[in-house]
Amino acid sequence: MKKKVLDVGQCDYDHANITAFINKFAEAEVVRTHGLEDSLSQLKSGDFDLVLINRKLDRDHSDGMPILKAIKTDPELQDIKVMLVSNLADAQREAEAAGALPGFGKAEYHKPESAAKVKDALAEPSVQ
């Protein structure tokens, strides 16, 4: 069954790389959003299996953590799996403390551990 992933705050280049990365091991529709409002709107209108949030959003360079926190505090959305896309260990720890699964950085696409994290997240459906 085709999976559905929301990719938040990536530039064109990184969105294409994330889409290619995911589609190496999963058949997935990767939907792109850019900020809080369009991300929440997409999540409330569709069944997403995973959300990937950039640490710094492409369009305005704001922090992606408020989007993660909004998802995890919304009763309709809180069970959707979320990962932070960041190479920074401190940012990953902060995201996990806010309810995210362990994420990965853009420099880690080639690592088997990164693919395993995403595969595992897509293997079990989110509770919605």
QUIDA-V908789 format. One record per run of one state. SS is the DSSP state (@ for helix, = for strand, . for the rest). FROM is the first residue (numbers start at 1). LEN is the number of residues. Records with the same first field share a line. If there is no record, write none. Layout:
SS->FROM-LEN + FROM-LEN
//
This chain:
.->1-2 + 9-3 + 24-4 + 34-2 + 46-4 + 55-1 + 57-6 + 64-1 + 74-8 + 86-3 + 98-3 + 105-1 + 109-3 + 124-5
=->3-6 + 28-6 + 50-5 + 56-1 + 63-1 + 82-4 + 101-4
@->12-12 + 36-10 + 65-9 + 89-9 + 106-3 + 112-12
//
